[in-house]
Amino acid sequence: MANKKLSDIQASNDPYDARSKERLKKNMERKIKKLFGSALYLFETMLRTEIEKNPELHREFKSELFRVGNRIIQNTKKELDCYNIQYVPVKIEFRTENEDE
């Protein structure tokens, strides 16, 4: 079986699907940023005294952490582009006892 290229994959032309994919990308980016921001907060909280002693190391760590996080976000977006994505909302119906009869 031959490997497919990204250009060989049929993409959906439905605008709703495109919006769903963009919404998913933004949600994934927000979650990844929150994850890395939380990690930085924990690092800064737990190692406050060491950070005060060596602010250059803190700047270097923070820069590297955000570089890695941004790379992960970009790779995630590229991977999501390989999929046809459609948001399927959950529909919940409530019935009263009188409706069952």
Biopython code that builds the backbone (N, CA, C, O; Angstrom):
import numpy as np
from Bio.PDB.StructureBuilder import StructureBuilder

atoms = [
    (1, "MET", "N", (0.844, -1.180, 0.000)),
    (1, "MET", "CA", (0.000, 0.000, 0.000)),
    (1, "MET", "C", (0.892, 1.247, 0.000)),
    (1, "MET", "O", (1.786, 1.380, 0.835)),
    (2, "ALA", "N", (0.642, 2.133, -0.924)),
    (2, "ALA", "CA", (1.454, 3.343, -1.059)),
    (2, "ALA", "C", (1.077, 4.357, 0.015)),
    (2, "ALA", "O", (-0.075, 4.441, 0.441)),
    (3, "ASN", "N", (2.073, 5.117, 0.438)),
    (3, "ASN", "CA", (1.808, 6.191, 1.405)),
    (3, "ASN", "C", (1.071, 7.323, 0.714)),
    (3, "ASN", "O", (1.391, 7.706, -0.411)),
    (4, "LYS", "N", (0.079, 7.847, 1.413)),
    (4, "LYS", "CA", (-0.674, 8.976, 0.868)),
    (4, "LYS", "C", (0.017, 10.272, 1.251)),
    (4, "LYS", "O", (0.556, 10.405, 2.350)),
    (5, "LYS", "N", (-0.006, 11.207, 0.349)),
    (5, "LYS", "CA", (0.485, 12.545, 0.621)),
    (5, "LYS", "C", (-0.686, 13.393, 1.080)),
    (5, "LYS", "O", (-1.842, 13.077, 0.800)),
    (6, "LEU", "N", (-0.384, 14.460, 1.778)),
    (6, "LEU", "CA", (-1.430, 15.360, 2.253)),
    (6, "LEU", "C", (-2.260, 15.888, 1.087)),
    (6, "LEU", "O", (-3.469, 16.074, 1.224)),
    (7, "SER", "N", (-1.620, 16.132, -0.067)),
    (7, "SER", "CA", (-2.338, 16.668, -1.225)),
    (7, "SER", "C", (-3.279, 15.639, -1.848)),
    (7, "SER", "O", (-4.191, 16.013, -2.585)),
    (8, "ASP", "N", (-3.075, 14.339, -1.564)),
    (8, "ASP", "CA", (-3.921, 13.292, -2.114)),
    (8, "ASP", "C", (-5.205, 13.083, -1.308)),
    (8, "ASP", "O", (-6.142, 12.438, -1.779)),
    (9, "ILE", "N", (-5.240, 13.619, -0.120)),
    (9, "ILE", "CA", (-6.372, 13.393, 0.762)),
    (9, "ILE", "C", (-7.511, 14.325, 0.381)),
    (9, "ILE", "O", (-7.310, 15.523, 0.183)),
    (10, "GLN", "N", (-8.705, 13.765, 0.282)),
    (10, "GLN", "CA", (-9.870, 14.571, -0.046)),
    (10, "GLN", "C", (-10.287, 15.377, 1.174)),
    (10, "GLN", "O", (-10.588, 14.819, 2.228)),
    (11, "ALA", "N", (-10.300, 16.652, 1.024)),
    (11, "ALA", "CA", (-10.735, 17.523, 2.116)),
    (11, "ALA", "C", (-12.194, 17.870, 1.912)),
    (11, "ALA", "O", (-12.668, 18.001, 0.784)),
    (12, "SER", "N", (-12.884, 18.015, 3.001)),
    (12, "SER", "CA", (-14.285, 18.405, 2.943)),
    (12, "SER", "C", (-14.388, 19.869, 2.524)),
    (12, "SER", "O", (-13.619, 20.713, 2.983)),
    (13, "ASN", "N", (-15.339, 20.157, 1.654)),
    (13, "ASN", "CA", (-15.575, 21.540, 1.224)),
    (13, "ASN", "C", (-16.704, 22.189, 2.004)),
    (13, "ASN", "O", (-17.069, 23.335, 1.743)),
    (14, "ASP", "N", (-17.249, 21.469, 2.947)),
    (14, "ASP", "CA", (-18.363, 21.977, 3.740)),
    (14, "ASP", "C", (-17.860, 23.057, 4.697)),
    (14, "ASP", "O", (-16.956, 22.800, 5.492)),
    (15, "PRO", "N", (-18.436, 24.269, 4.632)),
    (15, "PRO", "CA", (-17.984, 25.342, 5.527)),
    (15, "PRO", "C", (-18.180, 25.008, 7.003)),
    (15, "PRO", "O", (-17.403, 25.452, 7.848)),
    (16, "TYR", "N", (-19.212, 24.228, 7.315)),
    (16, "TYR", "CA", (-19.444, 23.831, 8.712)),
    (16, "TYR", "C", (-18.290, 22.962, 9.209)),
    (16, "TYR", "O", (-17.834, 23.119, 10.341)),
    (17, "ASP", "N", (-17.820, 22.046, 8.360)),
    (17, "ASP", "CA", (-16.677, 21.196, 8.734)),
    (17, "ASP", "C", (-15.418, 22.033, 8.928)),
    (17, "ASP", "O", (-14.643, 21.786, 9.851)),
    (18, "ALA", "N", (-15.215, 23.018, 8.065)),
    (18, "ALA", "CA", (-14.031, 23.880, 8.185)),
    (18, "ALA", "C", (-14.078, 24.659, 9.497)),
    (18, "ALA", "O", (-13.066, 24.793, 10.185)),
    (19, "ARG", "N", (-15.261, 25.171, 9.837)),
    (19, "ARG", "CA", (-15.394, 25.907, 11.108)),
    (19, "ARG", "C", (-15.184, 24.970, 12.295)),
    (19, "ARG", "O", (-14.595, 25.356, 13.304)),
    (20, "SER", "N", (-15.672, 23.736, 12.165)),
    (20, "SER", "CA", (-15.484, 22.762, 13.242)),
    (20, "SER", "C", (-14.007, 22.484, 13.452)),
    (20, "SER", "O", (-13.538, 22.403, 14.587)),
    (21, "LYS", "N", (-13.276, 22.340, 12.355)),
    (21, "LYS", "CA", (-11.841, 22.072, 12.451)),
    (21, "LYS", "C", (-11.117, 23.257, 13.082)),
    (21, "LYS", "O", (-10.250, 23.065, 13.934)),
    (22, "GLU", "N", (-11.457, 24.471, 12.677)),
    (22, "GLU", "CA", (-10.824, 25.660, 13.252)),
    (22, "GLU", "C", (-11.154, 25.791, 14.741)),
    (22, "GLU", "O", (-10.297, 26.170, 15.539)),
    (23, "ARG", "N", (-12.392, 25.479, 15.110)),
    (23, "ARG", "CA", (-12.782, 25.528, 16.526)),
    (23, "ARG", "C", (-11.969, 24.510, 17.325)),
    (23, "ARG", "O", (-11.498, 24.809, 18.422)),
    (24, "LEU", "N", (-11.807, 23.306, 16.770)),
    (24, "LEU", "CA", (-11.016, 22.281, 17.454)),
    (24, "LEU", "C", (-9.561, 22.725, 17.590)),
    (24, "LEU", "O", (-8.953, 22.529, 18.642)),
    (25, "LYS", "N", (-8.998, 23.317, 16.543)),
    (25, "LYS", "CA", (-7.616, 23.799, 16.604)),
    (25, "LYS", "C", (-7.448, 24.838, 17.714)),
    (25, "LYS", "O", (-6.488, 24.788, 18.484)),
    (26, "LYS", "N", (-8.389, 25.777, 17.786)),
    (26, "LYS", "CA", (-8.309, 26.818, 18.815)),
    (26, "LYS", "C", (-8.456, 26.222, 20.212)),
    (26, "LYS", "O", (-7.753, 26.627, 21.138)),
    (27, "ASN", "N", (-9.368, 25.261, 20.366)),
    (27, "ASN", "CA", (-9.557, 24.620, 21.669)),
    (27, "ASN", "C", (-8.318, 23.837, 22.079)),
    (27, "ASN", "O", (-7.913, 23.879, 23.241)),
    (28, "MET", "N", (-7.711, 23.121, 21.128)),
    (28, "MET", "CA", (-6.493, 22.362, 21.431)),
    (28, "MET", "C", (-5.354, 23.317, 21.789)),
    (28, "MET", "O", (-4.603, 23.062, 22.731)),
    (29, "GLU", "N", (-5.225, 24.410, 21.044)),
    (29, "GLU", "CA", (-4.177, 25.396, 21.336)),
    (29, "GLU", "C", (-4.369, 25.978, 22.737)),
    (29, "GLU", "O", (-3.407, 26.120, 23.491)),
    (30, "ARG", "N", (-5.598, 26.310, 23.078)),
    (30, "ARG", "CA", (-5.888, 26.874, 24.403)),
    (30, "ARG", "C", (-5.508, 25.885, 25.505)),
    (30, "ARG", "O", (-4.940, 26.276, 26.525)),
    (31, "LYS", "N", (-5.821, 24.608, 25.299)),
    (31, "LYS", "CA", (-5.518, 23.593, 26.317)),
    (31, "LYS", "C", (-4.016, 23.368, 26.450)),
    (31, "LYS", "O", (-3.504, 23.208, 27.558)),
    (32, "ILE", "N", (-3.321, 23.357, 25.335)),
    (32, "ILE", "CA", (-1.866, 23.164, 25.390)),
    (32, "ILE", "C", (-1.203, 24.357, 26.078)),
    (32, "ILE", "O", (-0.300, 24.177, 26.895)),
    (33, "LYS", "N", (-1.649, 25.582, 25.750)),
    (33, "LYS", "CA", (-1.099, 26.771, 26.406)),
    (33, "LYS", "C", (-1.376, 26.739, 27.904)),
    (33, "LYS", "O", (-0.519, 27.109, 28.706)),
    (34, "LYS", "N", (-2.567, 26.299, 28.276)),
    (34, "LYS", "CA", (-2.905, 26.221, 29.698)),
    (34, "LYS", "C", (-2.025, 25.186, 30.399)),
    (34, "LYS", "O", (-1.585, 25.404, 31.528)),
    (35, "LEU", "N", (-1.774, 24.078, 29.738)),
    (35, "LEU", "CA", (-0.904, 23.044, 30.303)),
    (35, "LEU", "C", (0.500, 23.586, 30.553)),
    (35, "LEU", "O", (1.053, 23.410, 31.639)),
    (36, "PHE", "N", (1.073, 24.243, 29.551)),
    (36, "PHE", "CA", (2.431, 24.764, 29.702)),
    (36, "PHE", "C", (2.481, 25.941, 30.670)),
    (36, "PHE", "O", (3.454, 26.100, 31.408)),
    (37, "GLY", "N", (1.440, 26.763, 30.670)),
    (37, "GLY", "CA", (1.372, 27.871, 31.635)),
    (37, "GLY", "C", (1.277, 27.354, 33.056)),
    (37, "GLY", "O", (1.900, 27.908, 33.962)),
    (38, "SER", "N", (0.499, 26.292, 33.261)),
    (38, "SER", "CA", (0.370, 25.685, 34.593)),
    (38, "SER", "C", (1.693, 25.071, 35.038)),
    (38, "SER", "O", (2.071, 25.169, 36.206)),
    (39, "ALA", "N", (2.391, 24.438, 34.099)),
    (39, "ALA", "CA", (3.698, 23.853, 34.428)),
    (39, "ALA", "C", (4.677, 24.947, 34.854)),
    (39, "ALA", "O", (5.423, 24.782, 35.819)),
    (40, "LEU", "N", (4.669, 26.064, 34.126)),
    (40, "LEU", "CA", (5.555, 27.177, 34.479)),
    (40, "LEU", "C", (5.186, 27.737, 35.845)),
    (40, "LEU", "O", (6.073, 28.034, 36.645)),
    (41, "TYR", "N", (3.910, 27.887, 36.126)),
    (41, "TYR", "CA", (3.457, 28.398, 37.422)),
    (41, "TYR", "C", (3.925, 27.484, 38.560)),
    (41, "TYR", "O", (4.416, 27.961, 39.583)),
    (42, "LEU", "N", (3.770, 26.177, 38.375)),
    (42, "LEU", "CA", (4.216, 25.232, 39.411)),
    (42, "LEU", "C", (5.726, 25.308, 39.610)),
    (42, "LEU", "O", (6.216, 25.288, 40.739)),
    (43, "PHE", "N", (6.455, 25.393, 38.506)),
    (43, "PHE", "CA", (7.906, 25.507, 38.569)),
    (43, "PHE", "C", (8.306, 26.754, 39.354)),
    (43, "PHE", "O", (9.159, 26.701, 40.240)),
    (44, "GLU", "N", (7.670, 27.881, 39.010)),
    (44, "GLU", "CA", (8.013, 29.138, 39.675)),
    (44, "GLU", "C", (7.610, 29.124, 41.151)),
    (44, "GLU", "O", (8.307, 29.693, 41.992)),
    (45, "THR", "N", (6.506, 28.484, 41.459)),
    (45, "THR", "CA", (6.035, 28.418, 42.844)),
    (45, "THR", "C", (6.940, 27.532, 43.698)),
    (45, "THR", "O", (7.301, 27.892, 44.819)),
    (46, "MET", "N", (7.302, 26.369, 43.154)),
    (46, "MET", "CA", (8.093, 25.410, 43.927)),
    (46, "MET", "C", (9.551, 25.832, 44.073)),
    (46, "MET", "O", (10.201, 25.495, 45.062)),
    (47, "LEU", "N", (10.060, 26.565, 43.097)),
    (47, "LEU", "CA", (11.483, 26.906, 43.098)),
    (47, "LEU", "C", (11.724, 28.413, 43.194)),
    (47, "LEU", "O", (12.677, 28.935, 42.616)),
    (48, "ARG", "N", (10.876, 29.087, 43.907)),
    (48, "ARG", "CA", (10.960, 30.553, 44.013)),
    (48, "ARG", "C", (12.339, 31.031, 44.484)),
    (48, "ARG", "O", (12.898, 31.963, 43.906)),
    (49, "THR", "N", (12.883, 30.412, 45.511)),
    (49, "THR", "CA", (14.174, 30.882, 46.044)),
    (49, "THR", "C", (15.314, 30.671, 45.041)),
    (49, "THR", "O", (16.196, 31.519, 44.911)),
    (50, "GLU", "N", (15.290, 29.535, 44.332)),
    (50, "GLU", "CA", (16.326, 29.278, 43.325)),
    (50, "GLU", "C", (16.209, 30.256, 42.159)),
    (50, "GLU", "O", (17.216, 30.683, 41.594)),
    (51, "ILE", "N", (14.978, 30.605, 41.806)),
    (51, "ILE", "CA", (14.743, 31.556, 40.712)),
    (51, "ILE", "C", (15.291, 32.926, 41.086)),
    (51, "ILE", "O", (15.897, 33.607, 40.258)),
    (52, "GLU", "N", (15.076, 33.328, 42.339)),
    (52, "GLU", "CA", (15.583, 34.633, 42.791)),
    (52, "GLU", "C", (17.106, 34.661, 42.770)),
    (52, "GLU", "O", (17.707, 35.708, 42.530)),
    (53, "LYS", "N", (17.729, 33.514, 43.021)),
    (53, "LYS", "CA", (19.192, 33.447, 42.998)),
    (53, "LYS", "C", (19.744, 33.463, 41.580)),
    (53, "LYS", "O", (20.831, 33.990, 41.343)),
    (54, "ASN", "N", (19.006, 32.892, 40.639)),
    (54, "ASN", "CA", (19.507, 32.758, 39.269)),
    (54, "ASN", "C", (18.415, 33.131, 38.259)),
    (54, "ASN", "O", (17.833, 32.245, 37.633)),
    (55, "PRO", "N", (18.132, 34.426, 38.091)),
    (55, "PRO", "CA", (17.060, 34.838, 37.171)),
    (55, "PRO", "C", (17.355, 34.502, 35.706)),
    (55, "PRO", "O", (16.429, 34.310, 34.918)),
    (56, "GLU", "N", (18.630, 34.431, 35.341)),
    (56, "GLU", "CA", (18.975, 34.085, 33.952)),
    (56, "GLU", "C", (18.541, 32.653, 33.625)),
    (56, "GLU", "O", (18.024, 32.390, 32.540)),
    (57, "LEU", "N", (18.753, 31.735, 34.563)),
    (57, "LEU", "CA", (18.319, 30.349, 34.365)),
    (57, "LEU", "C", (16.801, 30.287, 34.214)),
    (57, "LEU", "O", (16.284, 29.519, 33.402)),
    (58, "HIS", "N", (16.094, 31.097, 34.996)),
    (58, "HIS", "CA", (14.633, 31.151, 34.902)),
    (58, "HIS", "C", (14.193, 31.641, 33.522)),
    (58, "HIS", "O", (13.288, 31.062, 32.921)),
    (59, "ARG", "N", (14.814, 32.687, 33.024)),
    (59, "ARG", "CA", (14.475, 33.213, 31.691)),
    (59, "ARG", "C", (14.744, 32.163, 30.614)),
    (59, "ARG", "O", (13.955, 31.990, 29.686)),
    (60, "GLU", "N", (15.854, 31.480, 30.754)),
    (60, "GLU", "CA", (16.227, 30.448, 29.784)),
    (60, "GLU", "C", (15.227, 29.294, 29.806)),
    (60, "GLU", "O", (14.800, 28.815, 28.755)),
    (61, "PHE", "N", (14.858, 28.852, 31.005)),
    (61, "PHE", "CA", (13.880, 27.765, 31.142)),
    (61, "PHE", "C", (12.533, 28.175, 30.565)),
    (61, "PHE", "O", (11.903, 27.412, 29.833)),
    (62, "LYS", "N", (12.098, 29.377, 30.897)),
    (62, "LYS", "CA", (10.798, 29.875, 30.436)),
    (62, "LYS", "C", (10.771, 29.968, 28.910)),
    (62, "LYS", "O", (9.791, 29.581, 28.274)),
    (63, "SER", "N", (11.843, 30.480, 28.337)),
    (63, "SER", "CA", (11.941, 30.600, 26.887)),
    (63, "SER", "C", (11.880, 29.222, 26.215)),
    (63, "SER", "O", (11.167, 29.031, 25.230)),
    (64, "GLU", "N", (12.629, 28.280, 26.756)),
    (64, "GLU", "CA", (12.655, 26.930, 26.192)),
    (64, "GLU", "C", (11.294, 26.246, 26.343)),
    (64, "GLU", "O", (10.838, 25.565, 25.424)),
    (65, "LEU", "N", (10.653, 26.420, 27.478)),
    (65, "LEU", "CA", (9.337, 25.821, 27.716)),
    (65, "LEU", "C", (8.325, 26.340, 26.698)),
    (65, "LEU", "O", (7.561, 25.559, 26.131)),
    (66, "PHE", "N", (8.314, 27.652, 26.464)),
    (66, "PHE", "CA", (7.373, 28.222, 25.504)),
    (66, "PHE", "C", (7.727, 27.832, 24.071)),
    (66, "PHE", "O", (6.836, 27.666, 23.238)),
    (67, "ARG", "N", (9.016, 27.685, 23.778)),
    (67, "ARG", "CA", (9.426, 27.243, 22.442)),
    (67, "ARG", "C", (8.890, 25.844, 22.169)),
    (67, "ARG", "O", (8.348, 25.575, 21.096)),
    (68, "VAL", "N", (9.046, 24.956, 23.148)),
    (68, "VAL", "CA", (8.548, 23.583, 23.007)),
    (68, "VAL", "C", (7.024, 23.578, 22.888)),
    (68, "VAL", "O", (6.467, 22.876, 22.043)),
    (69, "GLY", "N", (6.356, 24.357, 23.728)),
    (69, "GLY", "CA", (4.897, 24.426, 23.679)),
    (69, "GLY", "C", (4.393, 24.916, 22.338)),
    (69, "GLY", "O", (3.445, 24.354, 21.790)),
    (70, "ASN", "N", (5.014, 25.963, 21.799)),
    (70, "ASN", "CA", (4.603, 26.486, 20.498)),
    (70, "ASN", "C", (4.848, 25.481, 19.379)),
    (70, "ASN", "O", (4.051, 25.378, 18.446)),
    (71, "ARG", "N", (5.944, 24.743, 19.471)),
    (71, "ARG", "CA", (6.223, 23.709, 18.467)),
    (71, "ARG", "C", (5.154, 22.616, 18.521)),
    (71, "ARG", "O", (4.700, 22.139, 17.481)),
    (72, "ILE", "N", (4.759, 22.225, 19.714)),
    (72, "ILE", "CA", (3.716, 21.206, 19.861)),
    (72, "ILE", "C", (2.397, 21.715, 19.291)),
    (72, "ILE", "O", (1.681, 20.966, 18.626)),
    (73, "ILE", "N", (2.070, 22.975, 19.544)),
    (73, "ILE", "CA", (0.834, 23.554, 18.998)),
    (73, "ILE", "C", (0.865, 23.529, 17.474)),
    (73, "ILE", "O", (-0.115, 23.126, 16.847)),
    (74, "GLN", "N", (1.974, 23.952, 16.865)),
    (74, "GLN", "CA", (2.067, 23.964, 15.405)),
    (74, "GLN", "C", (1.980, 22.556, 14.829)),
    (74, "GLN", "O", (1.317, 22.352, 13.812)),
    (75, "ASN", "N", (2.632, 21.584, 15.455)),
    (75, "ASN", "CA", (2.570, 20.209, 14.970)),
    (75, "ASN", "C", (1.166, 19.631, 15.119)),
    (75, "ASN", "O", (0.716, 18.865, 14.266)),
    (76, "THR", "N", (0.477, 19.989, 16.189)),
    (76, "THR", "CA", (-0.894, 19.525, 16.395)),
    (76, "THR", "C", (-1.812, 20.088, 15.316)),
    (76, "THR", "O", (-2.652, 19.367, 14.778)),
    (77, "LYS", "N", (-1.657, 21.364, 14.998)),
    (77, "LYS", "CA", (-2.475, 21.976, 13.949)),
    (77, "LYS", "C", (-2.229, 21.310, 12.596)),
    (77, "LYS", "O", (-3.171, 21.055, 11.845)),
    (78, "LYS", "N", (-0.960, 21.027, 12.284)),
    (78, "LYS", "CA", (-0.637, 20.358, 11.018)),
    (78, "LYS", "C", (-1.257, 18.968, 10.969)),
    (78, "LYS", "O", (-1.763, 18.541, 9.931)),
    (79, "GLU", "N", (-1.215, 18.274, 12.087)),
    (79, "GLU", "CA", (-1.803, 16.932, 12.120)),
    (79, "GLU", "C", (-3.313, 16.989, 11.962)),
    (79, "GLU", "O", (-3.895, 16.155, 11.269)),
    (80, "LEU", "N", (-3.956, 17.964, 12.598)),
    (80, "LEU", "CA", (-5.404, 18.103, 12.468)),
    (80, "LEU", "C", (-5.816, 18.421, 11.033)),
    (80, "LEU", "O", (-6.919, 18.071, 10.614)),
    (81, "ASP", "N", (-4.942, 19.077, 10.282)),
    (81, "ASP", "CA", (-5.239, 19.371, 8.880)),
    (81, "ASP", "C", (-5.359, 18.108, 8.035)),
    (81, "ASP", "O", (-5.925, 18.150, 6.942)),
    (82, "CYS", "N", (-4.841, 17.001, 8.518)),
    (82, "CYS", "CA", (-4.907, 15.743, 7.784)),
    (82, "CYS", "C", (-6.248, 15.025, 7.954)),
    (82, "CYS", "O", (-6.486, 13.991, 7.330)),
    (83, "TYR", "N", (-7.103, 15.567, 8.784)),
    (83, "TYR", "CA", (-8.371, 14.900, 9.089)),
    (83, "TYR", "C", (-9.558, 15.730, 8.631)),
    (83, "TYR", "O", (-9.508, 16.960, 8.621)),
    (84, "ASN", "N", (-10.621, 15.041, 8.254)),
    (84, "ASN", "CA", (-11.912, 15.688, 8.080)),
    (84, "ASN", "C", (-12.578, 15.653, 9.443)),
    (84, "ASN", "O", (-12.800, 14.581, 10.005)),
    (85, "ILE", "N", (-12.891, 16.806, 9.964)),
    (85, "ILE", "CA", (-13.405, 16.911, 11.319)),
    (85, "ILE", "C", (-14.779, 17.558, 11.282)),
    (85, "ILE", "O", (-14.993, 18.571, 10.617)),
    (86, "GLN", "N", (-15.694, 16.952, 12.006)),
    (86, "GLN", "CA", (-17.036, 17.517, 12.097)),
    (86, "GLN", "C", (-17.484, 17.468, 13.543)),
    (86, "GLN", "O", (-17.406, 16.429, 14.199)),
    (87, "TYR", "N", (-17.951, 18.595, 14.027)),
    (87, "TYR", "CA", (-18.465, 18.681, 15.390)),
    (87, "TYR", "C", (-19.861, 18.075, 15.406)),
    (87, "TYR", "O", (-20.721, 18.444, 14.606)),
    (88, "VAL", "N", (-20.072, 17.149, 16.320)),
    (88, "VAL", "CA", (-21.379, 16.519, 16.451)),
    (88, "VAL", "C", (-21.906, 16.849, 17.840)),
    (88, "VAL", "O", (-21.505, 16.233, 18.828)),
    (89, "PRO", "N", (-22.814, 17.831, 17.909)),
    (89, "PRO", "CA", (-23.341, 18.194, 19.229)),
    (89, "PRO", "C", (-24.227, 17.083, 19.782)),
    (89, "PRO", "O", (-24.876, 16.350, 19.034)),
    (90, "VAL", "N", (-24.238, 16.980, 21.077)),
    (90, "VAL", "CA", (-25.065, 15.969, 21.734)),
    (90, "VAL", "C", (-26.449, 16.554, 21.937)),
    (90, "VAL", "O", (-26.603, 17.669, 22.435)),
    (91, "LYS", "N", (-27.446, 15.791, 21.546)),
    (91, "LYS", "CA", (-28.824, 16.241, 21.714)),
    (91, "LYS", "C", (-29.437, 15.435, 22.849)),
    (91, "LYS", "O", (-29.440, 14.204, 22.821)),
    (92, "ILE", "N", (-29.950, 16.134, 23.841)),
    (92, "ILE", "CA", (-30.562, 15.482, 24.997)),
    (92, "ILE", "C", (-32.033, 15.850, 25.036)),
    (92, "ILE", "O", (-32.400, 17.024, 24.982)),
    (93, "GLU", "N", (-32.855, 14.839, 25.131)),
    (93, "GLU", "CA", (-34.295, 15.071, 25.223)),
    (93, "GLU", "C", (-34.770, 14.662, 26.605)),
    (93, "GLU", "O", (-34.375, 13.621, 27.131)),
    (94, "PHE", "N", (-35.618, 15.491, 27.180)),
    (94, "PHE", "CA", (-36.218, 15.184, 28.471)),
    (94, "PHE", "C", (-37.698, 14.900, 28.248)),
    (94, "PHE", "O", (-38.392, 15.646, 27.556)),
    (95, "ARG", "N", (-38.154, 13.840, 28.828)),
    (95, "ARG", "CA", (-39.568, 13.487, 28.726)),
    (95, "ARG", "C", (-40.204, 13.554, 30.101)),
    (95, "ARG", "O", (-39.569, 13.288, 31.122)),
    (96, "THR", "N", (-41.454, 13.909, 30.095)),
    (96, "THR", "CA", (-42.205, 13.843, 31.348)),
    (96, "THR", "C", (-42.930, 12.511, 31.395)),
    (96, "THR", "O", (-43.052, 11.841, 30.369)),
    (97, "GLU", "N", (-43.399, 12.128, 32.524)),
    (97, "GLU", "CA", (-44.074, 10.844, 32.646)),
    (97, "GLU", "C", (-45.331, 10.771, 31.783)),
    (97, "GLU", "O", (-45.691, 9.688, 31.322)),
    (98, "ASN", "N", (-45.994, 11.875, 31.558)),
    (98, "ASN", "CA", (-47.220, 11.896, 30.762)),
    (98, "ASN", "C", (-46.959, 11.581, 29.294)),
    (98, "ASN", "O", (-47.851, 11.060, 28.624)),
    (99, "GLU", "N", (-45.782, 11.875, 28.774)),
    (99, "GLU", "CA", (-45.455, 11.633, 27.377)),
    (99, "GLU", "C", (-45.290, 10.148, 27.072)),
    (99, "GLU", "O", (-45.484, 9.731, 25.931)),
    (100, "ASP", "N", (-44.936, 9.347, 28.069)),
    (100, "ASP", "CA", (-44.706, 7.930, 27.868)),
    (100, "ASP", "C", (-46.011, 7.167, 27.653)),
    (100, "ASP", "O", (-45.991, 6.083, 27.070)),
    (101, "GLU", "N", (-47.104, 7.684, 28.092)),
    (101, "GLU", "CA", (-48.382, 6.960, 28.005)),
    (101, "GLU", "C", (-49.022, 7.085, 26.653)),
    (101, "GLU", "O", (-50.098, 6.532, 26.426)),
]
sb = StructureBuilder()
sb.init_structure("model")
sb.init_model(0)
sb.init_chain("A")
sb.init_seg("    ")
for serial, (resi, resn, name, xyz) in enumerate(atoms, 1):
    if name == "N":
        sb.init_residue(resn, " ", resi, " ")
    sb.init_atom(name, np.array(xyz, "f"), 0.0, 1.0, " ", f" {name:<3s}", serial, name[0])
structure = sb.get_structure()
